């Protein structure tokens, strides 16, 4: 039990620390691409598109089969995938950008933003997984699971000396920036960074629901919908009030942005289709064709599950935003 408690705390620290780094990267990359006029809140090339694509690419690379990082340092792996990549990408902010386009009357742009956002994330994940396959082929060495020198407990022990100080250092550093930086825009980023662990840890715990709902990923779905609910409340306050506290302004990027995720969402979409695997070239063609024919009906069912999961997530998100935030905005003229 003691080890379990230690492992839980250790993973929480790594997820929190990497979530802070993830939201920093997302916000600054968003500003960079907006500065060079690639993205805009008034077009289908929404603000978080580059971050969602990059994060999905990295998720595809890290989660394909058993990555070397996962074998060497499982705690660091969950910190990177759940903490950093889960916070680097955001489902709620993407859908909020789409809703803003709908509210402005740019329905076509909003629909295109949904399509581009989904396709770019999926294609990026596939490219990442293909790169991982190439690396695995080029460097086939693997760490033995029974190697005592790098067993799970010792791996965690080694990382403990880095995880705790890293989280403390980041928290103290960004807290100082909040107090010392005179820029209101940058202060919003620093505060969002301090709030990031709340969203990331919430998503991490909700992920347990993924194993209880059959093939549908209820944990990620719930996390994304909760994040959208948070966005709805905050954005409604911003619309209604002339002056809003910086902490309130930072909640969508910090808590909601890290509670929701695109990289995990896309990873789950890909995991639903398991029956169109390419057979080994050394196998006989007749046997391969026979097996492939048997797999086709199940593959079609898997594709149907993918579309149901995607449409349910995007449809629920837009329904929530339009019925609440949209109503508030339209009511106030």
WOSULKA-V734306 format. One record per backbone hydrogen bond with DSSP energy under -1.0 kcal/mol. CO is the residue of the C=O (numbers start at 1). NH is the residue of the N-H. If there is no record, write none. Layout:
BEGIN
co=CO nh=NH
co=CO nh=NH
END
This chain:
BEGIN
co=1 nh=5
co=2 nh=6
co=3 nh=7
co=4 nh=8
co=5 nh=9
co=6 nh=10
co=7 nh=11
co=8 nh=12
co=9 nh=13
co=10 nh=14
co=11 nh=15
co=12 nh=16
co=13 nh=17
co=14 nh=18
co=15 nh=19
co=16 nh=20
co=17 nh=21
co=18 nh=22
co=19 nh=23
co=20 nh=24
co=21 nh=25
co=22 nh=26
co=23 nh=27
co=24 nh=28
co=25 nh=29
co=26 nh=30
co=27 nh=31
co=28 nh=32
co=29 nh=33
co=30 nh=34
co=31 nh=35
co=32 nh=36
co=33 nh=38
co=33 nh=39
co=34 nh=37
co=40 nh=43
co=44 nh=46
co=45 nh=40
co=46 nh=49
co=48 nh=52
co=49 nh=53
co=50 nh=54
co=51 nh=55
co=52 nh=56
co=53 nh=57
co=54 nh=58
co=55 nh=59
co=56 nh=60
co=57 nh=61
co=58 nh=62
co=59 nh=63
co=67 nh=71
co=68 nh=72
co=69 nh=73
co=73 nh=77
co=74 nh=78
co=75 nh=79
co=76 nh=80
co=77 nh=81
co=78 nh=82
co=78 nh=83
co=79 nh=84
co=80 nh=85
co=84 nh=88
co=85 nh=89
co=91 nh=95
co=92 nh=96
co=93 nh=97
co=94 nh=98
co=95 nh=99
co=96 nh=100
co=97 nh=101
co=98 nh=102
co=99 nh=103
co=100 nh=104
co=101 nh=106
co=102 nh=105
co=105 nh=107
co=106 nh=110
co=107 nh=111
co=108 nh=112
co=109 nh=113
co=110 nh=114
co=111 nh=115
co=112 nh=116
co=113 nh=117
co=114 nh=118
co=115 nh=119
co=116 nh=120
co=117 nh=121
co=118 nh=122
co=119 nh=123
co=120 nh=124
co=121 nh=125
co=122 nh=126
co=123 nh=127
co=124 nh=128
co=125 nh=129
co=126 nh=130
co=127 nh=131
co=128 nh=132
co=129 nh=133
co=130 nh=134
co=131 nh=135
co=132 nh=136
co=133 nh=137
co=134 nh=138
co=135 nh=139
co=144 nh=147
co=147 nh=150
co=148 nh=151
co=151 nh=155
co=152 nh=156
co=153 nh=157
co=154 nh=158
co=155 nh=159
co=156 nh=160
co=159 nh=162
co=159 nh=163
co=160 nh=164
co=162 nh=166
co=163 nh=167
co=164 nh=168
co=165 nh=169
co=166 nh=170
co=167 nh=171
co=168 nh=172
co=169 nh=173
co=170 nh=174
co=171 nh=175
co=172 nh=176
co=173 nh=177
co=174 nh=178
co=175 nh=179
co=176 nh=180
co=177 nh=181
co=183 nh=187
co=184 nh=188
co=185 nh=189
co=186 nh=190
co=187 nh=191
co=188 nh=192
co=189 nh=193
co=190 nh=194
co=191 nh=195
co=195 nh=198
co=195 nh=199
co=196 nh=200
co=197 nh=201
co=198 nh=202
co=199 nh=203
co=200 nh=204
co=201 nh=205
co=202 nh=206
co=203 nh=207
co=205 nh=208
co=206 nh=209
co=207 nh=210
co=208 nh=211
co=209 nh=212
co=213 nh=216
co=216 nh=218
co=217 nh=221
co=218 nh=222
co=219 nh=223
co=220 nh=224
co=221 nh=225
co=222 nh=226
co=223 nh=227
co=224 nh=228
co=225 nh=229
co=226 nh=230
co=227 nh=231
co=228 nh=232
co=229 nh=233
co=230 nh=234
co=231 nh=235
co=232 nh=236
co=233 nh=237
co=234 nh=238
co=235 nh=239
co=236 nh=240
co=237 nh=241
co=245 nh=249
co=246 nh=250
co=250 nh=254
co=251 nh=256
co=252 nh=257
co=254 nh=258
co=255 nh=259
co=256 nh=260
co=262 nh=266
co=263 nh=267
co=264 nh=268
co=265 nh=269
co=266 nh=270
co=267 nh=271
co=270 nh=273
co=280 nh=283
co=284 nh=288
co=285 nh=289
co=286 nh=290
co=287 nh=291
co=288 nh=292
co=289 nh=293
co=290 nh=294
co=291 nh=295
co=292 nh=296
co=295 nh=299
co=296 nh=300
co=297 nh=301
co=298 nh=302
co=299 nh=303
co=300 nh=304
co=301 nh=305
co=302 nh=306
co=303 nh=307
co=304 nh=308
co=305 nh=309
co=306 nh=310
co=307 nh=311
co=308 nh=312
co=309 nh=313
co=310 nh=314
co=311 nh=315
co=312 nh=316
co=313 nh=317
co=314 nh=318
co=315 nh=319
co=316 nh=320
co=317 nh=321
co=318 nh=322
co=319 nh=323
co=320 nh=324
co=321 nh=326
co=324 nh=328
co=325 nh=329
co=326 nh=330
co=327 nh=331
co=328 nh=332
co=330 nh=333
END
